[in-house]
Amino acid sequence: MFDKLRFFVSGGTEHLIPLTHLTRLQEAVEFIGAEAFPLFMRLGAVDAMQLQPVRAGVLLDETERIGRQIAEQQVPTLAFRSASGAALGAFFGGQEETTVAHSENALVSLTPRGIRIALRQFPPPVGFRSVPGLERGWFACFFAALQFTVDGVQGLRTPEMGGSGAPVILPELPPLPPVTRWHQAFVAGRPDVAEARFTFTPAAEVFRDVLHALTAATQEALRLRRPLQIELM
C-alpha cells in the first residue's frame, strides 16, 4: 500500500511527502479553486511521473501561489494534550467532515464546527439530537473538547449546543488514532492522552513541510537542469 510520494532528481536530494499530508493540502486547494493548480492536483494520481525542468518550473509556480493563497486559511484541528497540559500532537481536518475514529455504534469526526460525535444509542446522552443526514436511531452532538479520565470520557459541548457547561458523560468511544496516524507528533509510542481539544491552526503552519519539500524538489530540478522524478512508494 502506497503511503508516501517520493521526489528526486538524479544527483540531487530525495524528498518524501506522506500521502495523507498531500491529500489534506489538495483538499485545501480545492477550497480556493483547484482549476488554477492542475499540475499540483495531479500529484499522487499515478504511480510515477516525470517532469522536465520546464514543467518542474510550472509546479514550482503553482506551489508558491498555493502557499500565498492558503496562508490565511484556518484548519480545524484536534490537539492532543497530556494530563500536565503538555502538547502531544495534532490531527488535522478539512473544510468538510473528517473521520477520526469509528465503530459499529459510534463515530468521532472533526469538522469546522467542532468535534462531532454520533452515537447509535437510545436514550442518547445529554445534548445529543437527531439531525438531518443521520440514520434512524443515531444522535449527534458537537464538542469543544474530550477529556479522558479514569472514570471514562467526558465531553465539553460547544457553545452552540447550549447546556449548563457541565461535562457530558459519554459511553465508550472507539480509540483515537495511534501516533503514527497523527499529522503532527511531538511524542512516540503510546502516550496517555488526557484531552483532545478542538482548535484551529493556520494553514501556513499545517502545510509548511509539504510546501517546503515541493519547493526544494522543483528548485533542484531547475538548478541541475534534470527531470524531476515523482514516485508513489
C-alpha positions, 0 to 999 in steps of 0.5 A: 500500500502506497503511503508516501510520494517520493521526489528526486532528481538524479544527483540531487536530494530525495524528498518524501511527502506522506500521502495523507499530508498531500491529500489534506493540502489538495483538499485545501486547494480545492477550497480556493479553486483547484482549476488554477493548480492542475499540475499540483492536483495531479500529484499522487494520481499515478504511480510515477511521473516525470517532469522536465525542468520546464514543467518542474518550473510550472509546479514550482509556480503553482506551489508558491501561489498555493502557499500565498493563497492558503496562508490565511486559511484556518484548519480545524484541528484536534490537539492532543494534550497530556494530563500536565497540559503538555502538547502531544500532537495534532490531527488535522481536518478539512473544510468538510467532515473528517473521520477520526475514529469509528465503530459499529455504534459510534463515530468521532469526526472533526469538522469546522464546527467542532468535534462531532460525535454520533452515537447509535444509542437510545436514550442518547446522552445529554445534548445529543439530537437527531439531525438531518443526514443521520440514520434512524436511531443515531444522535449527534452532538458537537464538542469543544473538547474530550477529556479522558479520565479514569472514570471514562470520557467526558465531553465539553459541548460547544457553545452552540449546543447550549447546556449548563457547561457541565461535562457530558458523560459519554459511553465508550468511544472507539480509540483515537488514532495511534501516533503514527496516524497523527499529522503532527507528533511531538511524542512516540509510542503510546502516550496517555492522552488526557484531552483532545481539544478542538482548535484551529491552526493556520494553514501556513503552519499545517502545510509548511513541510509539504510546501517546503519539500515541493519547493526544494524538489522543483528548485533542484530540478531547475538548478541541475537542469534534470527531470524531476522524478515523482514516485508513489512508494 
